[in-house]
Amino acid sequence: MTAPDFEFIAYIDEGGDPSLKRVRPIDEKGGTEWMVISAVVVSRDRDIEAIKWVADICKKTGQARSQVIHFKDLSPENKLLAAEHLAGLPVRIFTVASNKKNMRQHRNERAEKIPSRQWFYNWLSRILIERVTDWCWRRVQKNTLARRHVKFMFSQSGGHSYSQTAAYHELLKVQSIGGTYLKKWVPRSEVMSMHLVEAHPHYKFAGLQLADIAASSFYQAVDKLDTGPCEPRYAIALGPRLALSSANEHRDYGLVLQPTPAWRADISADQKAVFEHYGYDFTVPWWAR
């Protein structure tokens, strides 16, 4: 089967790692406390402009010679400039942020029945795909677009099998058609195809470098073990491009926190700041006190 024609491209990058065996700060040595995965969605017709967008960001941040954005290597001032520039572009941003402390040594036996060594990464990808495909399908319907599919472009990272990611993508599509899983959120099968899932090195596509800005901005908003104190300014600057749900909310759509509900998350006040900015309420209900 050939890949269907597509209308959107979702560029995806991540921050942190999916390791659950040992998780800091519970364990002195182990995986990152957070795993963040972000998508920057661009319409196909404007994707060619992403090369210039990245060139402009590189020029603003003093990287004009390299023409490749490495967000983590920028100064704080240039990180903010990069985020602010991305916030002015015709894209939509989605982010899933998982605090892994509650997942330490967790096993998902149902997910493990699927032949895959990366169930946790796939699970976070699923949450992201649900929101991205919902937004794309809403856009197709609103504008009566002839093309409807979304192409998913992952930034290659060591340890992931993207053939498994594509297979999982198809499984999600089948499950959503059959209605066997996920009552609140389901991937929109109308815009999905496993033949539209690819992985490439970060430097080869401008869109992947934009996704790096998004993922790194939200990662630095919540991480305080590897990147210094929590710095939410970059993620907050992305607000104009963070996707809104049909209820006009960023919460649980453009920005998703795991675990859920929010008050169950064992995180500090500085880690909560970015989520509160985007509409999350960490008040513990009376019946849970």
Backbone as CSV, one residue per row, in Angstrom:
resi,resn,N_x,N_y,N_z,CA_x,CA_y,CA_z,C_x,C_y,C_z
1,MET,0.837,-1.195,0.000,0.000,0.000,0.000,0.876,1.250,0.000
2,THR,0.565,2.214,-0.864,1.305,3.467,-0.903,0.778,4.424,0.152
3,ALA,1.644,5.360,0.538,1.250,6.342,1.544,0.206,7.291,0.961
4,PRO,-0.829,7.606,1.720,-1.832,8.565,1.234,-1.266,9.974,1.187
5,ASP,-1.884,10.818,0.395,-1.503,12.221,0.371,-1.799,12.831,1.748
6,PHE,-1.031,13.812,2.154,-1.191,14.350,3.504,-1.297,15.865,3.478
7,GLU,-1.912,16.404,4.522,-2.145,17.836,4.660,-1.249,18.470,5.719
8,PHE,-0.866,17.689,6.744,-0.105,18.207,7.878,1.153,17.379,8.102
9,ILE,2.143,18.004,8.732,3.337,17.290,9.191,3.509,17.592,10.673
10,ALA,3.615,16.543,11.478,3.858,16.695,12.913,5.302,16.298,13.199
11,TYR,6.120,17.266,13.518,7.520,17.019,13.858,7.613,16.784,15.361
12,ILE,8.278,15.693,15.753,8.242,15.256,17.155,9.660,15.085,17.711
13,ASP,9.879,15.661,18.894,11.150,15.504,19.594,10.853,15.308,21.079
14,GLU,11.875,15.019,21.838,11.663,14.673,23.247,12.742,15.260,24.136
15,GLY,12.460,15.273,25.424,13.430,15.642,26.443,13.362,14.626,27.567
16,GLY,14.504,14.288,28.153,14.519,13.233,29.166,14.594,11.869,28.525
17,ASP,14.413,10.831,29.336,14.489,9.470,28.812,13.340,8.625,29.356
18,PRO,13.035,7.485,28.695,11.893,6.663,29.099,12.218,5.589,30.136
19,SER,13.427,5.595,30.692,13.812,4.555,31.637,12.972,4.613,32.914
20,LEU,12.500,3.443,33.353,11.666,3.372,34.562,12.277,2.501,35.663
21,LYS,13.314,1.780,35.349,13.884,0.856,36.339,14.392,1.598,37.560
22,ARG,15.135,2.675,37.331,15.597,3.567,38.396,15.308,4.994,37.956
23,VAL,14.708,5.768,38.847,14.291,7.126,38.505,14.802,8.094,39.567
24,ARG,15.505,9.106,39.141,15.917,10.152,40.070,14.724,11.086,40.356
25,PRO,14.639,11.696,41.514,15.596,11.673,42.630,15.356,10.536,43.626
26,ILE,14.412,9.633,43.342,14.205,8.496,44.246,15.487,7.676,44.333
27,ASP,16.067,7.408,43.173,17.340,6.686,43.108,18.466,7.688,42.868
28,GLU,19.575,7.462,43.527,20.711,8.383,43.366,21.175,8.416,41.915
29,LYS,21.228,7.254,41.296,21.597,7.161,39.890,20.454,6.478,39.146
30,GLY,20.077,7.046,38.031,18.976,6.447,37.282,18.512,7.356,36.161
31,GLY,17.336,7.062,35.644,16.778,7.840,34.556,16.310,9.208,35.016
32,THR,15.966,10.031,34.069,15.504,11.384,34.362,14.170,11.350,35.108
33,GLU,13.922,12.393,35.896,12.652,12.483,36.623,11.490,12.682,35.656
34,TRP,11.730,13.380,34.553,10.686,13.718,33.587,10.983,13.131,32.220
35,MET,9.932,12.799,31.514,10.002,12.497,30.084,9.018,13.436,29.401
36,VAL,9.525,14.226,28.474,8.706,15.204,27.756,8.766,14.884,26.270
37,ILE,7.623,14.892,25.614,7.569,14.662,24.174,6.677,15.744,23.558
38,SER,7.193,16.400,22.530,6.486,17.533,21.927,6.337,17.353,20.421
39,ALA,5.259,17.907,19.894,5.032,17.939,18.454,4.810,19.369,18.006
40,VAL,5.411,19.713,16.879,5.138,20.976,16.205,4.480,20.626,14.878
41,VAL,3.237,21.054,14.716,2.451,20.697,13.535,2.471,21.865,12.545
42,VAL,2.821,21.531,11.299,2.928,22.513,10.224,2.057,22.040,9.067
43,SER,1.389,22.961,8.387,0.650,22.567,7.189,1.646,22.238,6.089
44,ARG,1.296,21.291,5.245,2.214,20.851,4.199,2.618,22.011,3.282
45,ASP,1.684,22.887,2.977,1.960,23.972,2.044,2.960,24.988,2.591
46,ARG,3.095,25.041,3.916,4.006,26.006,4.521,5.292,25.364,5.027
47,ASP,5.390,24.058,4.890,6.548,23.347,5.424,7.854,23.835,4.801
48,ILE,7.841,24.182,3.522,9.060,24.649,2.866,9.597,25.909,3.526
49,GLU,8.713,26.676,4.157,9.126,27.919,4.822,9.914,27.653,6.103
50,ALA,9.832,26.422,6.621,10.504,26.110,7.881,12.016,26.293,7.776
51,ILE,12.575,26.100,6.593,14.021,26.304,6.410,14.385,27.752,6.713
52,LYS,13.593,28.676,6.194,13.844,30.097,6.476,13.566,30.419,7.944
53,TRP,12.521,29.811,8.513,12.224,30.063,9.915,13.411,29.714,10.801
54,VAL,14.004,28.557,10.525,15.155,28.120,11.314,16.354,29.022,11.055
55,ALA,16.561,29.412,9.796,17.666,30.326,9.476,17.513,31.639,10.230
56,ASP,16.280,32.135,10.318,16.040,33.382,11.050,16.339,33.226,12.534
57,ILE,15.945,32.083,13.106,16.229,31.835,14.523,17.734,31.729,14.753
58,CYS,18.417,31.030,13.849,19.870,30.896,13.971,20.558,32.262,13.909
59,LYS,20.066,33.118,13.020,20.637,34.457,12.904,20.412,35.247,14.182
60,LYS,19.208,35.156,14.739,18.881,35.893,15.963,19.700,35.417,17.152
61,THR,20.018,34.125,17.169,20.678,33.529,18.335,22.170,33.302,18.128
62,GLY,22.724,33.876,17.061,24.156,33.790,16.849,24.650,32.463,16.321
63,GLN,23.773,31.704,15.665,24.175,30.418,15.102,24.080,30.415,13.579
64,ALA,24.231,31.580,12.987,24.016,31.717,11.544,24.932,30.805,10.727
65,ARG,26.126,30.532,11.214,27.051,29.697,10.445,26.618,28.235,10.402
66,SER,26.094,27.745,11.508,25.739,26.322,11.565,24.411,26.031,10.889
67,GLN,23.457,26.968,10.973,22.113,26.790,10.428,21.380,25.606,11.064
68,VAL,21.839,25.161,12.228,21.194,24.064,12.963,20.985,24.521,14.404
69,ILE,19.755,24.396,14.881,19.439,24.824,16.237,19.736,23.706,17.235
70,HIS,20.521,24.024,18.240,20.736,23.125,19.386,20.318,23.923,20.619
71,PHE,19.048,23.795,20.982,18.465,24.650,22.009,19.238,24.577,23.312
72,LYS,19.647,23.387,23.713,20.303,23.219,25.014,21.624,23.976,25.099
73,ASP,22.231,24.287,23.948,23.527,24.961,23.950,23.404,26.483,23.923
74,LEU,22.179,27.001,23.811,21.982,28.445,23.747,22.068,29.082,25.135
75,SER,22.387,30.342,25.165,22.340,31.090,26.414,20.886,31.294,26.813
76,PRO,20.602,31.586,28.088,19.212,31.824,28.486,18.529,32.904,27.648
77,GLU,19.236,33.967,27.334,18.646,35.042,26.532,18.284,34.547,25.136
78,ASN,19.171,33.761,24.537,18.909,33.252,23.190,17.856,32.147,23.178
79,LYS,17.760,31.402,24.260,16.674,30.424,24.373,15.328,31.130,24.339
80,LEU,15.234,32.234,25.061,13.987,32.990,25.076,13.702,33.586,23.697
81,LEU,14.725,34.078,23.016,14.550,34.604,21.663,14.034,33.516,20.718
82,ALA,14.605,32.311,20.824,14.183,31.207,19.964,12.734,30.832,20.221
83,ALA,12.354,30.756,21.501,10.976,30.408,21.850,10.014,31.484,21.383
84,GLU,10.377,32.729,21.565,9.508,33.827,21.136,9.335,33.841,19.626
85,HIS,10.391,33.521,18.897,10.280,33.482,17.431,9.356,32.337,17.000
86,LEU,9.529,31.164,17.615,8.646,30.044,17.301,7.194,30.388,17.597
87,ALA,6.964,31.151,18.652,5.604,31.533,19.042,4.942,32.455,18.027
88,GLY,5.719,33.010,17.101,5.156,33.880,16.089,4.959,33.211,14.748
89,LEU,5.197,31.899,14.680,5.107,31.174,13.411,3.749,30.473,13.273
90,PRO,3.331,30.184,12.041,2.040,29.514,11.801,2.118,28.002,12.036
91,VAL,2.278,27.616,13.298,2.370,26.212,13.696,1.467,25.993,14.902
92,ARG,1.291,24.722,15.276,0.628,24.396,16.545,1.545,23.465,17.322
93,ILE,1.588,23.685,18.645,2.492,22.938,19.514,1.686,22.093,20.493
94,PHE,2.129,20.855,20.673,1.532,19.916,21.632,2.664,19.340,22.478
95,THR,2.410,19.168,23.773,3.427,18.595,24.662,2.784,17.673,25.691
96,VAL,3.422,16.538,25.915,3.063,15.628,27.000,4.251,15.565,27.948
97,ALA,4.018,15.833,29.231,5.082,15.827,30.236,4.733,14.814,31.323
98,SER,5.557,13.799,31.463,5.309,12.744,32.449,6.347,12.808,33.561
99,ASN,5.869,13.003,34.798,6.746,12.886,35.952,6.832,11.404,36.287
100,LYS,8.014,10.829,36.175,8.164,9.373,36.186,8.262,8.760,37.576
101,LYS,8.263,9.570,38.628,8.437,8.980,39.954,7.358,7.955,40.267
102,ASN,6.119,8.245,39.864,5.040,7.301,40.155,5.069,6.092,39.228
103,MET,5.911,6.158,38.185,6.020,5.053,37.220,7.228,4.164,37.503
104,ARG,8.015,4.517,38.506,9.241,3.770,38.784,8.947,2.279,38.952
105,GLN,9.656,1.466,38.167,9.541,-0.004,38.158,8.135,-0.492,37.804
106,HIS,7.333,0.399,37.243,5.972,0.010,36.847,6.015,-0.861,35.597
107,ARG,5.122,-1.828,35.546,4.957,-2.657,34.353,3.519,-2.561,33.880
108,ASN,3.371,-2.337,32.602,2.044,-2.318,31.979,1.882,-3.652,31.253
109,GLU,1.233,-4.596,31.938,1.169,-5.953,31.391,0.377,-6.019,30.089
110,ARG,-0.680,-5.207,29.974,-1.444,-5.222,28.729,-0.597,-4.688,27.579
111,ALA,0.140,-3.590,27.859,0.988,-3.023,26.812,2.119,-3.975,26.447
112,GLU,2.617,-4.727,27.444,3.724,-5.631,27.180,3.325,-6.824,26.319
113,LYS,2.023,-7.077,26.194,1.563,-8.147,25.299,1.817,-7.797,23.841
114,ILE,1.931,-6.489,23.558,2.267,-6.042,22.220,3.777,-6.181,22.059
115,PRO,4.259,-6.842,21.000,5.697,-7.037,20.832,6.439,-5.702,20.710
116,SER,6.953,-5.197,21.822,7.659,-3.919,21.821,8.477,-3.802,23.090
117,ARG,9.668,-3.232,22.971,10.525,-3.009,24.132,10.403,-1.575,24.636
118,GLN,9.452,-0.824,24.105,9.382,0.598,24.414,7.953,1.028,24.731
119,TRP,7.267,0.245,25.558,5.851,0.517,25.787,5.633,1.896,26.413
120,PHE,6.536,2.332,27.310,6.329,3.618,27.964,6.458,4.762,26.961
121,TYR,7.455,4.705,26.092,7.601,5.714,25.046,6.384,5.704,24.126
122,ASN,5.927,4.517,23.756,4.744,4.420,22.897,3.502,4.986,23.585
123,TRP,3.405,4.752,24.879,2.241,5.249,25.624,2.205,6.774,25.604
124,LEU,3.351,7.426,25.841,3.396,8.880,25.773,3.122,9.362,24.349
125,SER,3.656,8.642,23.364,3.391,8.997,21.967,1.906,8.906,21.668
126,ARG,1.249,7.895,22.232,-0.188,7.737,22.004,-0.960,8.956,22.505
127,ILE,-0.625,9.419,23.708,-1.307,10.591,24.262,-1.116,11.787,23.335
128,LEU,0.115,11.946,22.827,0.398,13.035,21.903,-0.386,12.875,20.605
129,ILE,-0.385,11.661,20.051,-1.073,11.398,18.784,-2.570,11.660,18.904
130,GLU,-3.158,11.306,20.045,-4.591,11.554,20.244,-4.930,13.024,20.061
131,ARG,-4.118,13.894,20.675,-4.405,15.334,20.594,-4.068,15.890,19.210
132,VAL,-2.949,15.475,18.661,-2.561,15.977,17.337,-3.592,15.596,16.283
133,THR,-4.006,14.326,16.279,-4.968,13.903,15.257,-6.338,14.534,15.470
134,ASP,-6.709,14.770,16.721,-7.973,15.463,16.974,-7.932,16.866,16.389
135,TRP,-6.835,17.594,16.624,-6.715,18.959,16.114,-6.730,18.966,14.582
136,CYS,-5.984,18.030,13.969,-5.929,17.981,12.506,-7.301,17.662,11.916
137,TRP,-8.018,16.721,12.528,-9.342,16.353,12.014,-10.321,17.510,12.164
138,ARG,-10.252,18.219,13.281,-11.100,19.404,13.451,-10.797,20.437,12.373
139,ARG,-9.519,20.599,12.050,-9.104,21.563,11.025,-9.610,21.149,9.642
140,VAL,-9.514,19.860,9.349,-10.008,19.342,8.068,-11.493,19.633,7.912
141,GLN,-12.247,19.334,8.963,-13.694,19.539,8.905,-14.053,21.020,8.821
142,LYS,-13.382,21.856,9.595,-13.698,23.283,9.617,-13.455,23.936,8.266
143,ASN,-12.368,23.544,7.600,-11.974,24.192,6.353,-12.280,23.362,5.108
144,THR,-12.964,22.217,5.289,-13.333,21.326,4.183,-12.119,21.060,3.290
145,LEU,-11.058,20.557,3.885,-9.809,20.335,3.162,-9.873,19.061,2.330
146,ALA,-9.278,19.097,1.154,-9.276,17.931,0.269,-8.351,16.841,0.805
147,ARG,-7.186,17.261,1.298,-6.269,16.310,1.938,-6.544,16.326,3.433
148,ARG,-6.314,15.191,4.096,-6.656,15.163,5.520,-5.593,14.516,6.406
149,HIS,-4.693,13.725,5.850,-3.777,12.943,6.684,-2.657,13.800,7.286
150,VAL,-2.089,13.286,8.373,-0.949,13.930,9.020,0.241,12.978,8.960
151,LYS,1.369,13.512,8.575,2.614,12.750,8.525,3.378,12.993,9.819
152,PHE,3.801,11.928,10.488,4.535,12.036,11.745,6.028,11.839,11.474
153,MET,6.807,12.843,11.845,8.257,12.826,11.643,8.936,12.881,13.008
154,PHE,9.537,11.763,13.416,10.194,11.681,14.708,11.679,12.026,14.577
155,SER,12.192,12.742,15.566,13.628,12.969,15.647,14.285,11.706,16.183
156,GLN,15.234,11.169,15.440,15.853,9.909,15.833,16.587,10.044,17.153
157,SER,16.381,9.058,18.007,17.032,9.024,19.306,17.481,7.603,19.583
158,GLY,18.650,7.443,20.172,19.160,6.113,20.466,18.241,5.330,21.373
159,GLY,18.069,4.047,21.076,17.269,3.182,21.929,15.840,2.989,21.473
160,HIS,15.358,3.814,20.530,13.987,3.669,20.044,13.975,2.885,18.737
161,SER,12.961,2.056,18.587,12.725,1.366,17.322,11.547,2.039,16.646
162,TYR,11.814,2.760,15.575,10.742,3.507,14.926,9.890,2.623,14.028
163,SER,10.379,1.430,13.696,9.504,0.469,13.017,8.425,0.006,13.995
164,GLN,8.800,-0.159,15.274,7.806,-0.487,16.294,6.848,0.673,16.503
165,THR,7.358,1.891,16.425,6.491,3.064,16.565,5.460,3.105,15.447
166,ALA,5.884,2.815,14.217,4.951,2.800,13.087,3.917,1.697,13.250
167,ALA,4.356,0.524,13.718,3.420,-0.582,13.933,2.425,-0.229,15.031
168,TYR,2.905,0.420,16.081,2.023,0.840,17.167,1.023,1.882,16.665
169,HIS,1.476,2.752,15.796,0.622,3.758,15.173,-0.550,3.080,14.464
170,GLU,-0.257,2.011,13.725,-1.319,1.285,13.022,-2.252,0.591,14.002
171,LEU,-1.703,0.054,15.089,-2.533,-0.586,16.102,-3.506,0.416,16.712
172,LEU,-3.030,1.632,16.999,-3.903,2.670,17.538,-5.042,2.975,16.574
173,LYS,-4.713,3.022,15.293,-5.737,3.302,14.291,-6.803,2.216,14.289
174,VAL,-6.365,0.969,14.314,-7.304,-0.163,14.311,-8.174,-0.135,15.566
175,GLN,-7.557,0.111,16.718,-8.309,0.149,17.970,-9.316,1.284,17.980
176,SER,-8.944,2.421,17.415,-9.862,3.560,17.413,-11.063,3.280,16.521
177,ILE,-10.857,2.563,15.432,-11.971,2.200,14.546,-12.893,1.209,15.246
178,GLY,-12.265,0.251,15.969,-13.055,-0.757,16.653,-13.689,-0.267,17.931
179,GLY,-13.181,0.854,18.461,-13.758,1.434,19.682,-13.518,0.604,20.919
180,THR,-12.393,-0.154,20.945,-12.156,-1.058,22.068,-11.400,-0.411,23.215
181,TYR,-10.773,0.745,22.996,-9.965,1.367,24.030,-10.265,2.865,24.110
182,LEU,-9.945,3.467,25.233,-9.877,4.908,25.390,-11.175,5.633,25.083
183,LYS,-12.014,5.768,26.079,-13.317,6.391,25.862,-13.219,7.908,25.725
184,LYS,-12.379,8.551,26.553,-12.299,10.010,26.503,-11.541,10.476,25.266
185,TRP,-10.391,9.876,25.028,-9.560,10.252,23.901,-9.299,9.046,23.023
186,VAL,-9.442,9.222,21.746,-9.073,8.186,20.783,-8.337,8.858,19.634
187,PRO,-7.327,8.197,19.076,-6.700,8.751,17.883,-7.724,8.825,16.751
188,ARG,-7.662,9.872,15.953,-8.599,10.038,14.848,-8.071,9.249,13.659
189,SER,-8.652,8.078,13.446,-8.198,7.190,12.381,-8.314,7.833,11.003
190,GLU,-9.208,8.808,10.884,-9.441,9.449,9.582,-8.193,10.142,9.033
191,VAL,-7.255,10.500,9.914,-6.082,11.241,9.452,-4.785,10.450,9.637
192,MET,-4.888,9.151,9.958,-3.713,8.354,10.296,-3.374,7.319,9.230
193,SER,-2.073,7.059,9.081,-1.583,5.959,8.255,-0.199,5.572,8.744
194,MET,0.037,4.269,8.921,1.361,3.823,9.359,2.424,4.096,8.301
195,HIS,1.986,4.362,7.073,2.916,4.680,5.996,3.337,6.143,6.023
196,LEU,2.812,6.874,6.976,3.185,8.277,7.158,3.854,8.470,8.513
197,VAL,4.729,7.534,8.878,5.510,7.618,10.110,6.976,7.422,9.733
198,GLU,7.794,8.424,10.004,9.212,8.373,9.645,10.063,8.868,10.815
199,ALA,11.354,8.556,10.758,12.312,9.057,11.753,13.569,9.505,11.030
200,HIS,14.091,10.663,11.440,15.254,11.245,10.781,16.129,11.948,11.804
201,PRO,17.415,12.110,11.506,18.278,12.894,12.394,17.780,14.332,12.510
202,HIS,17.946,14.872,13.699,17.486,16.223,14.039,17.929,17.278,13.031
203,TYR,19.161,17.157,12.551,19.729,18.228,11.723,19.222,18.219,10.284
204,LYS,18.542,17.148,9.864,18.150,17.024,8.461,16.871,17.766,8.108
205,PHE,16.031,18.060,9.099,14.764,18.722,8.822,14.578,19.915,9.752
206,ALA,14.265,21.045,9.152,14.047,22.257,9.937,12.923,22.069,10.949
207,GLY,11.880,21.342,10.543,10.756,21.116,11.454,11.159,20.388,12.720
208,LEU,12.118,19.469,12.618,12.583,18.745,13.802,13.331,19.678,14.746
209,GLN,13.988,20.679,14.203,14.670,21.648,15.057,13.669,22.553,15.771
210,LEU,12.548,22.822,15.125,11.481,23.561,15.812,10.907,22.723,16.949
211,ALA,10.761,21.406,16.696,10.262,20.505,17.748,11.245,20.429,18.910
212,ASP,12.535,20.556,18.621,13.547,20.574,19.678,13.352,21.788,20.582
213,ILE,13.032,22.939,19.983,12.769,24.138,20.790,11.594,23.890,21.727
214,ALA,10.527,23.301,21.193,9.330,23.060,22.007,9.611,22.073,23.128
215,ALA,10.176,20.918,22.790,10.424,19.882,23.796,11.400,20.369,24.860
216,SER,12.462,21.031,24.435,13.461,21.514,25.393,12.896,22.622,26.286
217,SER,12.052,23.471,25.711,11.452,24.552,26.506,10.610,23.983,27.638
218,PHE,9.774,22.996,27.327,8.927,22.422,28.373,9.742,21.554,29.331
219,TYR,10.776,20.894,28.811,11.619,20.085,29.704,12.317,20.983,30.726
220,GLN,12.833,22.111,30.276,13.531,22.996,31.208,12.567,23.702,32.160
221,ALA,11.288,23.725,31.803,10.292,24.302,32.712,10.047,23.412,33.927
222,VAL,10.299,22.104,33.793,9.972,21.170,34.876,11.185,20.472,35.483
223,ASP,12.284,20.409,34.731,13.462,19.688,35.221,14.322,20.582,36.100
224,LYS,14.835,20.020,37.192,15.784,20.757,38.027,16.937,19.873,38.490
225,LEU,17.115,18.754,37.799,18.213,17.853,38.124,19.347,17.944,37.114
226,ASP,19.033,18.185,35.863,20.044,18.192,34.807,20.246,19.559,34.168
227,THR,19.203,20.369,34.123,19.301,21.640,33.385,19.299,22.857,34.304
228,GLY,19.445,22.644,35.605,19.434,23.755,36.547,18.051,23.960,37.124
229,PRO,17.826,25.070,37.827,16.498,25.337,38.393,15.433,25.388,37.303
230,CYS,14.199,25.075,37.661,13.094,25.136,36.700,13.035,26.531,36.071
231,GLU,12.918,26.565,34.755,12.836,27.831,34.032,11.644,27.784,33.081
232,PRO,10.485,28.309,33.529,9.272,28.212,32.716,9.125,29.291,31.647
233,ARG,10.043,30.267,31.593,9.866,31.403,30.682,9.758,30.959,29.218
234,TYR,10.555,29.982,28.831,10.567,29.583,27.422,9.246,28.907,27.046
235,ALA,8.772,28.018,27.899,7.503,27.327,27.630,6.331,28.304,27.663
236,ILE,6.375,29.263,28.564,5.304,30.258,28.638,5.311,31.140,27.387
237,ALA,6.501,31.421,26.869,6.602,32.234,25.653,5.937,31.546,24.460
238,LEU,5.844,30.227,24.484,5.246,29.468,23.380,3.718,29.494,23.403
239,GLY,3.135,30.132,24.408,1.689,30.141,24.595,0.855,30.466,23.365
240,PRO,1.233,31.461,22.562,0.402,31.789,21.391,0.253,30.644,20.388
241,ARG,1.169,29.697,20.405,1.113,28.575,19.449,0.727,27.251,20.099
242,LEU,0.541,27.249,21.417,0.144,26.016,22.093,-1.305,25.707,21.736
243,ALA,-1.570,24.484,21.319,-2.885,24.119,20.787,-3.979,24.236,21.837
244,LEU,-5.142,24.667,21.375,-6.330,24.786,22.212,-7.336,23.707,21.846
245,SER,-8.001,23.174,22.851,-9.039,22.166,22.636,-10.306,22.824,22.106
246,SER,-11.304,22.014,21.787,-12.592,22.552,21.348,-13.262,23.360,22.457
247,ALA,-12.839,23.131,23.710,-13.343,23.908,24.846,-12.485,25.142,25.115
248,ASN,-11.554,25.420,24.182,-10.686,26.596,24.277,-9.758,26.528,25.483
249,GLU,-9.240,25.328,25.769,-8.333,25.133,26.896,-7.017,24.542,26.430
250,HIS,-5.922,25.018,27.046,-4.611,24.401,26.828,-4.474,23.120,27.646
251,ARG,-5.055,23.142,28.833,-4.925,22.034,29.785,-5.423,20.725,29.179
252,ASP,-4.633,19.681,29.315,-4.971,18.337,28.847,-5.149,18.287,27.327
253,TYR,-4.562,19.239,26.634,-4.652,19.236,25.171,-3.323,19.699,24.579
254,GLY,-3.084,21.004,24.547,-1.786,21.490,24.104,-0.689,21.105,25.075
255,LEU,-1.035,21.043,26.360,-0.104,20.590,27.399,-0.801,19.546,28.258
256,VAL,-0.208,18.363,28.311,-0.769,17.244,29.076,0.216,16.860,30.173
257,LEU,-0.278,16.800,31.401,0.521,16.351,32.540,0.141,14.928,32.901
258,GLN,1.135,14.097,33.103,0.950,12.776,33.686,1.783,12.720,34.953
259,PRO,1.320,12.191,36.077,0.060,11.461,36.213,-1.146,12.392,36.263
260,THR,-2.291,11.780,36.186,-3.547,12.503,36.255,-4.439,11.843,37.306
261,PRO,-5.309,12.597,38.021,-5.475,14.045,37.994,-4.244,14.777,38.525
262,ALA,-4.194,16.071,38.256,-2.990,16.848,38.547,-2.590,16.785,40.017
263,TRP,-3.566,16.765,40.924,-3.227,16.800,42.349,-2.508,15.540,42.816
264,ARG,-2.549,14.498,42.011,-1.807,13.273,42.359,-0.318,13.380,42.020
265,ALA,0.061,14.372,41.247,1.455,14.505,40.835,2.319,14.965,42.010
266,ASP,3.331,14.200,42.314,4.250,14.520,43.415,5.348,15.432,42.885
267,ILE,4.991,16.699,42.679,5.948,17.651,42.129,5.958,18.921,42.977
268,SER,7.044,19.669,42.872,7.247,20.855,43.708,6.548,22.072,43.112
269,ALA,6.493,23.136,43.893,5.801,24.351,43.469,6.410,24.936,42.201
270,ASP,7.759,24.903,42.087,8.381,25.458,40.889,8.121,24.588,39.665
271,GLN,7.923,23.285,39.872,7.582,22.412,38.755,6.118,22.588,38.331
272,LYS,5.283,22.988,39.263,3.861,23.200,38.950,3.624,24.476,38.152
273,ALA,4.556,25.424,38.216,4.313,26.767,37.687,3.852,26.773,36.239
274,VAL,4.520,26.018,35.371,4.164,26.049,33.947,2.786,25.437,33.721
275,PHE,2.450,24.410,34.491,1.133,23.776,34.347,0.026,24.703,34.841
276,GLU,0.268,25.376,35.949,-0.716,26.337,36.463,-0.935,27.469,35.470
277,HIS,0.128,27.892,34.831,0.006,28.954,33.822,-0.950,28.538,32.704
278,TYR,-0.925,27.259,32.362,-1.762,26.766,31.265,-3.058,26.102,31.742
279,GLY,-3.491,26.438,32.963,-4.836,26.087,33.392,-4.991,24.913,34.328
280,TYR,-3.894,24.299,34.767,-4.004,23.167,35.689,-4.264,23.652,37.117
281,ASP,-5.069,22.874,37.838,-5.398,23.167,39.234,-4.912,22.000,40.089
282,PHE,-4.031,22.280,41.032,-3.446,21.232,41.867,-4.133,21.121,43.233
283,THR,-5.282,21.767,43.383,-6.004,21.683,44.651,-6.478,20.248,44.901
284,VAL,-6.179,19.747,46.077,-6.619,18.391,46.432,-8.101,18.430,46.811
285,PRO,-8.937,17.635,46.190,-10.382,17.655,46.539,-10.595,17.205,47.973
286,TRP,-11.678,17.654,48.550,-11.926,17.384,49.964,-11.972,15.888,50.279
287,TRP,-12.494,15.099,49.330,-12.660,13.674,49.593,-11.339,12.906,49.543
288,ALA,-10.272,13.568,49.048,-8.973,12.899,48.965,-8.025,13.363,50.063
289,ARG,-8.488,14.275,50.914,-7.600,14.811,51.964,-7.559,13.897,53.169
